[in-house]
């Protein structure tokens, strides 16, 4: 094996972040994946934010429109033109279709210019492209917590950009405030950190909430006052399933007096709203002409395939399809969210009230032995190894309060959701729906702790669990109080 001294820093560092608990849970699923018949005692994947509830709507359109594919007899005539196309501007109809879908996903309240639509390889590529355009290695961006764990990879692994967390907590439902922004900004400046901008996810991952107009207006005024950039990750804009409606930064930008449009940038993708992450459709939409030009040149490193562009152009310019898809998806997400959250409420587990996204922000603070991130990791390991559910611990999202977990509900069928809820019911030791005598063996997977519950049914007795925690915890497991080695993370709270 070659010496690491012969390799680059990127090849030998840990900046990718794959040793986070967020990804560790995926590995547990990969080793023992649930299947309703072939492996009914396997791990259920509830850590993957995929929208699989409306594939049938897309499939039905494809069946009715065979010319949209160059791999059918009806579409073969376009094969040569599509297969030879490699312009990094993209097909004009594709950019027009994306602008059309972005507008409709935001309720038609804003319009987007196809000439500002820049392609990237998924939201991962789009976020990184924006960083390359806006910052130099060592520069930093403010990011309200809790936030997407893979931001370490997307924003900083190859660019050298750093993240400065802006701490938010449950006292105001994790809403970011001007005061928190000012505190993080000033502390970073006092530590000689060059803040280039603010990054927000709206709707939020992992909270499943949208920013209200007043908060978004406050953020736009903040970056305008500081003369720093605002990057709005809006990849869940089309997943809003209940009130309040989604407010796009474009709406607010027009209302803020003397707003510098050159500071406003949007990252978008079809991976979440349409549930097609494998198509790798990421979008950079900037109001800064120089950023648009630079990002378009950089898109050569992550183009959307011409075949994908060709098909999606036809699909997303079909207004009847787009309207039907968005309405159907919203209704199905609302129903699934209701099924899952009401199922949790029946066993005394609450979630932050959400109106968007493919997940719930689940409150398990009552299950912690004490209010520490170590106790959160103990509980998480029990959920992974005993309950056989891959949920994501709040510490991997840089949450400042232990005991919160993100749980995805849209990447499975209803049978699997019910299996997951049965396991949770057994785990908290609560009788459910008239079962006068619970038999854990029927619904709880391989649990050695089925009788370790207090009177309230919501408190763990840890005993040997602490020992087990010490055995299975990776020394590089990340929490807000034990930073990952070589992480681009800087603390500012």
N, C-alpha and C positions, 0 to 999 in steps of 0.2 A: 504493500500500500504506500502511495506517495506521501511524503511528509507534508503536514499542513502548512509548513513554511513556504511550500511551492504553490499554494493556492491563495485565492483572493480572500479578503475579509468577509465578503458575503458568503462565500462557500464554507467558511469555518465558524461563523458566529451563530447565535441563537435568536437572531432578530425576527425570524419567521413566526415565532410564537407558538409552534405546534405542541409545546410542552405545557400549555395552559390546561386547566381542568376542563375548559370548554371543549378542547379537542380530545382530551383523555377519555371523556365519556363516549365519544364516537368510536374510539378504539375498542371499548368494552362491547359496544353494539356490534362492531365488525366481527369480533371473536365469537359472538353468540347471538345472531339476529333472530328476532321473533318471527315466527310464521304460524298462522292459525292452525295448520294441520301438521306440518313437518317439524316445527319446533315451537309448540305452544308455550313452553316455559322459558323462551329466550328473552333477551332484552328488547324492550319496545323503544324505538327511536323517537324521542320527544325533544331532541336537541337540534333538529334540523328544520329550519324555517322555509319550508316549501309549500306552495299552494297547489295541491293536487285535487281540489274539489270541483274544478270546472273543465277538466281535460275533454270531457265529452262534447262540450260546446265547440272547442277548437277542432276536434276530430270530425265532427259533423260538417263544419265548414270546409275542411280539406276534402272530404268525400264529395261534396257538392261542387267543388272548384278544382278539378284535377289539372287545369291549365296552369295553376299557380306553381306547380312543381315541374321542374325540367326532367324529372325521372318518370314521367308518365307519358303514354302515347300522345295525350292531348297537349302536353307542354313541351314535348321534345323539340319542336321547331325553334325554341329559344335557347336550347342547350349551348350552342356555340357562343352566342353573344354573352350569356351569363358566365360560362366557364372561362372565357377570356378576359372578363372584366376585373380589373385590379386597381382602379383609381381610388386613392384614399379619401376622396370627397364622398364616395358612395353613390349609389344610384339616386338621381334626383327624386324619383318617386318614393324611394325608401325614406329619405330625409323628410319628405312631405308627409308620409304616413306616420312617422314617429312624432312629428310636430302635431299632427291631428290627434293621435292617441293621447299624447301628453295633455293636450287641451281638454279632451273629453274626460280623461281620468281625474281632472280637477274641476269637473262640473261645467266646463265650457266657459268659466268666468275669466279665463286668460287665454291669450293666443300666443303661439310660439312661431318664430321665424325659421323655416327649414334651412336657411343659409347659416344659422348658428348651431345647427345640430352636428356634433362631431362624434364619430364612432370610437368605441373602445371595446376591449375584450371583457365584457361584463362590468359590473360596478367596481370590482377590484381594480381592473385596468383603468377605469374612468377616474377613480379616486387618486390613483398613483399619478396619472397624467396631469391632473390638476395640481398636485404637489410639485411635480417637476416644473410646471409653468409658474408657480407662485413663490416658491421658496428655494433656498440654498441649504446644503447640508449644515445641520446645527441650528437652523431656524426652527421655530415651534409654533404650534397651533393650540388654542384653547379648545377643549372638548368637554361639554357637560357630562357628568357621570350620572347614572350608569350608561356605558356605551358599548358598542359592538366590539367584542374581543379581538377580532381580526383587523381592527384598525391599526394595531401595531405593525402587522404585515403590510397592509394596503398602503398606509400613509408613510411608513418610515423605514421599512426593511432595506429597500434599494435606494431611496431618496436621501436618507440621512436626516429626515425631518423628525422632530420630537413632538411628543404629546404632553400638554400640561392640563391635567384634569381640573375641571371646575366642579367642586363637590356640591351635589344636590341630595336631599334626603326626604324621608316620608312625611316630615312635618307639614309640607305643602304639596304632597303627592309628587315629589321629585321635580317640581318645576324650577327652571333656571331663572335666577333673578339678576337684576342689574348689579346689586350689591355683591353677589357671589362672583360675577364676572370681573368687577372692579378689583376685588380682593385677589383673585388669581392673577389678573393682569399685573397689578402692582407688585405682587410678590415675585413674579417671574422677572419683571424689569429690575427689581432690586438685586436679583441673582444673576444679572447680566444675560438674561435669556431674551433673545430677539423674537417677539411675538409678531407673526406675520398675518394671523387671522384667527377666525372662529369657525369651527365645524359643528354643524348640528344635524341630527337625523330627525326628519319630520315627514311622516309619523315616526315615533321613536321605536328603535330596537335597542333595548328589550322591553320597554314599558307598554307598548301597544296603545299609546295615546298620541293625540295631535296637539301642536302648540296653538294656543288661542291667539287671536289677532293682536291683542294688547301685548302679549309676551313677544311675539314675532316682531312687532313694531319696535319694542324696546331693544331687541337684538340688533335690528337694522340701524337704529340710532346710535347704539353703542359702537358698532364697527365704523360707522360714518364719523363719529366724534374722534375715534382713535386713529382713523385712516388706515385700517387694516381690512383684510378680506373676509368675506362671509361665504362659506361653502355650505350649501344646503343639500344634504343627501335626502332625496325625496323618492327613494326606490319603492316605498310602500304607499305612495299617494293613491293608488287605485284599490287599496285594500280597506278603505274606510267603510264600515258596515253599520254605523249608528251615529247619532249626533254627538258632538257638534261636527259640522262639515269641515273638510280639510281646507286650510288657508295656505295658499302657495306664497312663497316669498315674492313672486312677481306682483301679486296683488298689493302687498304691503309696500313694496319698493316705490310704487307709483304714488303712494299716499304720504311718504316721508319727504318733508321739505328739504330741498337741496341735496337729495340723496345722490351719492356718486355711484352711478350704475357700473362703472368699471370695477367696483369691488364685489359685485354680486355674481355668484356662479352656482349652477345647479348640476348635481350628479343624478342620473336616472338610469333605469334598467328595466327590462321586461321580465327579469328572473322571478320577481315576487308578484307583481301585479298580474302577470299572465301565467306564471308557473312554468316557465321554460328556461331554467338556468343553463341547460346544456347548449342552448343556441348562442350563448355568450354575447348578448346584445347589451352593451353598456353605452351610455350617452353622456357626453360633456356638453352642457349648454351654458355658455358664458355671455355676459353682457359687455365683456371687454374684448374689443376687436383683436388686440394683440394676442390674447390668450386663445381665441378661436383659431387664429392662423397658426400659432405654435402647436396647439393641441392637434390640429388636423395633420400637420406634418408628423407629429409623434404617433399618430394613429396607425402609421405604417407598421408599427410593432405589435398591433393588436386589432387588426381589421375584423369586422364581421364578414363572414364568408358571403360571396356574391350570391350563392344559392339561397342562403337564409334571407338576405336582403330582398331578393326577387319574390320569394314566397310571402314574406311579411308585408311587403309593399302592397300586394294585392289584398291581403287579409285586412290590414289596418286602414286601408282607404275605403273599405266597405263599411259605411256608417251604420247600416242595419246590424251587421255583425258586432261592431264595437259596442254599440248601445246595449245589445242583448247580452254580450259577454260581461260587461261591467255590472249590469243590473243583476244578472244571475249569480255572478261571483260574490257580490255584496250580500245578497240574500243567504247564500249558502254559508258564507263566513259568519254571518250573524247567528244563524241557527247552530253552527258547530260551536261557536263561542258560548252560546247560551247553554247548550248541552253540557259542555265541559265545566263551565264555572258553576252552574247550579248543582252539578254532581259533586263538586268540591265543597260547596256551601253546606250540603247535607251532612258532611262529616266535619264541619267546623273549620274548613279551610277557606280563607278569603283571598281574593286577588285584587290588585289595584284596578279600579274601574277603567276599562279600556274601550276604545271605539274603532280601533284599526289594528292592522298587522295580522300575523299568523300565529300569535302566541299570547300567553298570559304572564303577568308578573306576579307570581304566586308567593304569598306571605306564609312562611313556615317558621317565623320567629318563635312561636309558642312551642315548637318542637326542640328548640336548642337547649342543651344543658346549661349553657351560659352564653352571654352575649359576646362571643368571640368568633373570629373567622376560623379558628381551629375547630370549634364546635360545629360550625357550618360544614367544614370538610368531613367531619365524622358523619354527620347526617347525610351528606351527599353520597358518601361511600356506601352507606347502608341502603340508600335508595337505588344506587346502581347495582350493588352486589346482591342484595336481598329481595328488594321489591322488583328488581329487574326493569327499571325505567331509566332511560338516559335523559335526565333533566340537567339544566345548566346552572351552576351555582352563581349567586350574585357577585361573589368576589372576582370571578373571571370577567365580569362586566365593569369592574372597578367600582362596584357599589360600596358606599361608605358604611352601610349597615349590614351586619351579618343576618342571614336567615331568609333572604329573598332568592327566588329561583325563577328562571325563565322556562316555561313549558310550552312547546309547540303543539298545535292541535289540528293543523290543516294538511299534514303530510301522511295521513292514514285514513282508512275507512272507518265507518261507525262501529263495526265489530271490534276493531282494535282499540278504539276510544273506550268502549265499554269494558274491555279487558283491563285497560289501564286504570279505569275508575274502580273496578273491583279490587285490584291490587292495592290501591290507595285506601279503600274502605277497610280492607283487612289490616293494613299497616297501622291505621290509627285506632284499630280495635273497637269500631263502632258497629252496632247492629244496624242493618239496612233493609228497608222495605219489608218489614214483617218477619224477617228471619229471626226467630226467637232464640235459636241456638246456633252461633256461628261455627262453621268448620273451616278453620284456616287452611287446611290442607287442600281444600277445593279451589280456593281463590288466591291464596298467597304463595308465592314461589319460593320454596326452600328457605323459609325464615326460621332461624333459631331463636328469635326474640318475640314470638307472637303473644307472650303474656307480660310484656314489660311496660305496661302503661299505667299511668297514675289515674286518679279518680276523674280528672277532667277529660281523659281520653286523648289528651294532646301533649303529653310530656314523656320524653324518653328517659329511661334509666340506662346509663352508659356502661357501667361495669367494665366488662371485657372489651367493649367497643373502643375505649381509649387505647388499649393495647393494640387492637387491630388497626386502628388509625395510624399508629406509629409504624406498623409493619408495611402498610400499603402506600403511605404518602411518599410521593417523589420529593427529593430534596429541592427540586426546582419548581414545585407547585407554587403557583402565584397567588398572592393575596395582596390587598392594598398595603399591608405592613411587612411584606417580604418580597421586594421587587425581584423580578426575573433577572438573572445575570445577563449583562449586556443588553438589557431592554432599553429601547429608546424613551422609556417613560421617565418623566420628571414630576415630582410631587409639588403641588401648589394648592394648599387648601386653607 
